[in-house]
Amino acid sequence: MSDLALVVAFGALGGAGGVVVALSMARKAAAEKLLVARAEASALRKAAQREVSGTALSAENSAREQALAKEEVADAALAAELSALEKKEQRLANQMGKHQEVEEALRDRKEDLSDRDEEVKRLRDRAASYRANAADTESSLRTRLEQLSGRSAHSVIEELRASWIEDAEAEAAQLIRTTEQSAGDASIGQEAQRLMSVASSRYQNHFLTERSISNIPLEPGVAELLTADNNRILEVLAESANTKLNLHESGESLRLEGLDGVGREVARRALKTLGKKPKSQTAAKENPQLWAADIRARLDEEIQRLGRKAFKVLKVPAAHAEIVTLVGKLNYRTSYTQNQWLHAVEASFLAGMMAEELGLDIALARRATLMHDIGKALTHEIEGSHAVIGADIARRLGEAEIVANAIGSHHADEPANSAYAFLVAAADAMSGARPGARREQSEGFNTRLEDLERLGASYKGVDHCAAVHGGRELRVYVSEKQVTDLQAVEMSSEIAAQISDELVFPGQVKVTVIRSSESVAVAY
């Protein structure tokens, strides 16, 4: 029963006295419970203190263990670093030792060089003294000799030089006479034919006969694209290609008119891309100038590759970049439908083979022959014979004179000065005369030669005429008694003008009027 219940019970039984007794008993019971609670609280507090003390000790021990472990790791890392540092110090000590050795060696070397410099200086001074003595001795001896001979050293040198020149001229004249005398020898001709036959039989290649394309068929829609916006694309393409472009009324084809083979190729490729590639049409509409320039740039790169390829195939050192470009451009130039790049390579191989048979420089013969027609790549831009133009270009761009002369003389525009010039001319003729090389009716060719000779022979005082070099030159031989030197000059101009007016011919014709005199005497 609870304390309150006891109080109530006692109050009910005894009134006020009972209440007092009940309250006293309740106070005593509460005091006892308080003592018990305080004892339990004290026990709990002591237990908690013991537990906290044990946990703190455990945490402290764990922290100490971790600290010891970290200390051991740090000691190990420090020991490793100390060991590495000791090794570095050892290597540094070794390097310092080597450095000191090198310094000592350099110091010794410097002392040796200083001694040598002094020795060289002494030797130079001695040499200068010897040279001065020699110059004085030479001067005194020269003066003594001039006094004894009564002549100056300069006059003696000039006399010797004149004598050597006279001997060289006599030797050259004798060589020319011997050559002229042997020119009609049948054995010489047979040997030349043998060399040419050997070269022709050794060289084989396949060449397709090419024709210039004048009319190009157009794909559907290309004509409308070209003429859109007041012929904008057509005019830009014609300007870039340097070629006149005439569109047919039907819009199915376009005609090319121009002498620039490279420009014609630019136009042909541009029209082809317009018909086959939609991207090209878009580019042409957006920026025609850039589109045409891009096509031209790609073709220029191909021309460079062709030029380098020719030198590489012939195993000839590359020439100036401008010459390489001209050689590449020959691929877009034809002569009587013969591709001139292929002709140059073929003729170069033939010249190299003949040079090998004659014991001459094969590479030099090939080099001169490869460049012999570079003037044709510029003939439409510069007036004059392609041989002369090519020779001028070669000289301007640093080619050897023997190469330039071979280029300029292969059509007799200038006198030949070496055997290589004749090899170039022979190889050029062999390549052009190869069966199937050039498309030309023999009847028309013979007729043109006959017309040239007939026209030249129609002038007064002409003994006879000869069309040479495939009709590229007309040689007119006149009588010295009927034609003066001045009249010969005028006659060449008149014949050339008449040929231009009356005859149709490819390229150009050189007219040479020859007036010579001979004096013959017989000694008995």
Secondary structure as GFF3:
##gff-version 3
##sequence-region A 1 524
A	DSSP	alpha_helix	3	14	.	.	.	ID=ss1
A	DSSP	alpha_helix	16	149	.	.	.	ID=ss2
A	DSSP	alpha_helix	153	183	.	.	.	ID=ss3
A	DSSP	alpha_helix	186	202	.	.	.	ID=ss4
A	DSSP	beta_strand	215	217	.	.	.	ID=ss5
A	DSSP	alpha_helix	222	241	.	.	.	ID=ss6
A	DSSP	beta_strand	244	247	.	.	.	ID=ss7
A	DSSP	beta_strand	253	257	.	.	.	ID=ss8
A	DSSP	alpha_helix	261	276	.	.	.	ID=ss9
A	DSSP	alpha_helix	278	286	.	.	.	ID=ss10
A	DSSP	alpha_helix	288	313	.	.	.	ID=ss11
A	DSSP	alpha_helix	321	329	.	.	.	ID=ss12
A	DSSP	three_ten_helix	330	332	.	.	.	ID=ss13
A	DSSP	beta_strand	334	335	.	.	.	ID=ss14
A	DSSP	beta_strand	338	339	.	.	.	ID=ss15
A	DSSP	alpha_helix	340	358	.	.	.	ID=ss16
A	DSSP	alpha_helix	362	370	.	.	.	ID=ss17
A	DSSP	three_ten_helix	374	377	.	.	.	ID=ss18
A	DSSP	alpha_helix	386	396	.	.	.	ID=ss19
A	DSSP	alpha_helix	401	408	.	.	.	ID=ss20
A	DSSP	alpha_helix	419	433	.	.	.	ID=ss21
A	DSSP	alpha_helix	442	457	.	.	.	ID=ss22
A	DSSP	beta_strand	462	468	.	.	.	ID=ss23
A	DSSP	three_ten_helix	469	471	.	.	.	ID=ss24
A	DSSP	beta_strand	473	478	.	.	.	ID=ss25
A	DSSP	alpha_helix	485	502	.	.	.	ID=ss26
A	DSSP	beta_strand	510	515	.	.	.	ID=ss27
###
